[in-house]
Amino acid sequence: MLKNLVYICSLSLLLFATVLSSCNKANAQGYRQLTISDFKGKADPKSPFISHVKLRIGYQSTTLKRVDSYQVTFHVFLDINPRESWIKFDKIKTPEILAEVLNHEQGHFKIGLLMQHELISRLNARKYTSHYKQEAATLFNKVSNKYQAMQLRYDAETEHMMNRAQQAIWDKKLNRSIEGLNLLMD
């Protein structure tokens, strides 16, 4: 039995710029409700945005060589990098605005959760050859591109949370998607 620890770097967005990069499984927190303690990074004073969240996603795989194929089992993890996520707290004037900022960033995390779920399903359902590392990376990049486009649409349509009507539509859409997968936390 071969064990591989594979981390894939992908997805760089401009939003409050969500970036998916490598992460350490031991430090992966998993999906949960975001709080201000998730935003410990130093705010970029040049950024026109009030907040920035950095998501990390990666996977660990265990490989077993079969006669004519490879059985690869994946564990996909998702978390927030608090040292690179920030909020310009000096620009937040009310608790309601802070709640809106956290809600918008939670939407990015929900999109990350949907990506994580699709990766788990698709990576574990596939049959692999001796080129399983490249095959997994190709699949990861395909799924990543899909969710990068969704992250960009989310920010464009919500105008980075400024369009409250569109934010409410996205909140409902993301909650329905997650509830449909029985992934939403209590």
SVG drawing of the C-alpha trace seen along z (x, -y; Angstrom):
<svg xmlns="http://www.w3.org/2000/svg" viewBox="-34 -54 38 62">
<polyline fill="none" stroke="black" stroke-width="0.4" points="0.0,0.0 1.3,-3.4 0.4,-6.6 0.5,-9.9 0.0,-13.3 -1.0,-15.5 -1.7,-19.2 -3.0,-21.1 -2.7,-24.8 -5.4,-26.4 -8.0,-29.1 -7.1,-32.7 -10.0,-35.2 -10.2,-39.0 -13.2,-39.2 -12.4,-40.0 -10.0,-37.7 -10.7,-34.1 -7.6,-32.0 -7.5,-28.2 -4.0,-27.0 -2.3,-24.1 -3.1,-23.4 -2.0,-21.2 -4.6,-18.5 -3.7,-18.6 -4.7,-22.3 -7.8,-22.0 -10.8,-23.2 -13.6,-22.2 -16.8,-24.1 -18.3,-26.1 -19.8,-29.5 -17.2,-32.3 -16.4,-34.7 -14.2,-37.8 -11.5,-35.5 -11.2,-34.0 -9.9,-37.4 -6.5,-38.0 -4.5,-39.1 -3.3,-42.6 -5.7,-44.5 -4.4,-45.6 -4.7,-49.4 -4.6,-49.6 -7.5,-47.2 -10.9,-48.9 -12.6,-46.0 -13.5,-46.0 -12.6,-42.3 -10.6,-39.4 -10.9,-35.7 -8.4,-33.1 -9.7,-29.6 -7.5,-26.6 -8.4,-23.3 -6.3,-20.2 -6.5,-16.4 -4.7,-13.4 -4.8,-10.2 -4.2,-6.6 -3.3,-4.4 -3.5,-0.6 -2.2,0.9 -4.5,3.5 -3.7,5.8 -4.9,3.5 -5.7,0.2 -5.1,-1.8 -7.6,-2.2 -7.2,-5.7 -9.1,-7.0 -9.2,-10.7 -9.9,-12.9 -10.6,-16.4 -10.3,-19.2 -11.3,-22.8 -10.4,-25.6 -9.8,-29.3 -6.4,-30.8 -7.0,-33.4 -3.5,-34.9 -4.2,-35.9 -7.9,-36.8 -8.8,-40.2 -11.5,-42.8 -11.0,-46.6 -12.6,-46.8 -12.0,-50.6 -14.5,-50.9 -17.2,-48.9 -19.5,-51.3 -22.3,-49.0 -22.8,-45.4 -25.3,-45.0 -22.6,-45.9 -20.2,-43.5 -22.8,-40.8 -23.3,-41.6 -19.6,-41.3 -19.3,-38.0 -22.4,-36.7 -20.9,-37.6 -17.6,-35.9 -19.6,-32.9 -21.0,-32.7 -17.5,-32.3 -16.9,-29.6 -20.2,-27.9 -19.0,-27.8 -15.8,-26.3 -17.9,-23.6 -19.7,-22.8 -16.4,-22.5 -15.1,-20.2 -18.2,-18.0 -18.0,-17.7 -14.3,-16.9 -14.9,-14.1 -17.6,-12.6 -15.8,-12.9 -12.2,-12.0 -13.4,-8.9 -15.8,-7.7 -13.1,-7.7 -11.0,-4.7 -7.3,-5.5 -4.3,-4.3 -0.7,-4.5 -1.0,-8.2 -3.4,-8.7 -1.6,-11.8 -2.0,-13.7 -5.5,-12.3 -6.5,-13.6 -4.8,-17.0 -6.6,-17.4 -10.0,-16.6 -9.2,-19.0 -8.4,-21.8 -11.6,-21.2 -13.7,-21.3 -11.7,-24.3 -12.3,-26.3 -16.1,-25.7 -16.1,-27.0 -13.7,-29.9 -16.3,-31.0 -19.0,-30.7 -17.0,-32.8 -16.6,-35.5 -20.3,-35.4 -21.1,-35.6 -19.1,-38.8 -20.2,-40.3 -23.9,-39.7 -23.8,-40.8 -21.5,-43.7 -19.2,-42.4 -22.3,-42.4 -23.3,-45.9 -26.4,-44.7 -28.5,-43.5 -31.2,-42.0 -28.8,-39.9 -27.0,-38.9 -30.3,-37.6 -30.9,-35.7 -27.4,-34.1 -27.8,-33.3 -31.0,-31.4 -29.4,-29.7 -26.3,-28.6 -28.3,-27.4 -30.6,-25.3 -27.6,-23.8 -25.9,-22.9 -29.1,-21.7 -29.7,-19.5 -26.5,-17.8 -27.2,-17.6 -24.0,-19.6 -25.3,-22.7 -24.2,-22.9 -26.7,-23.2"/>
</svg>
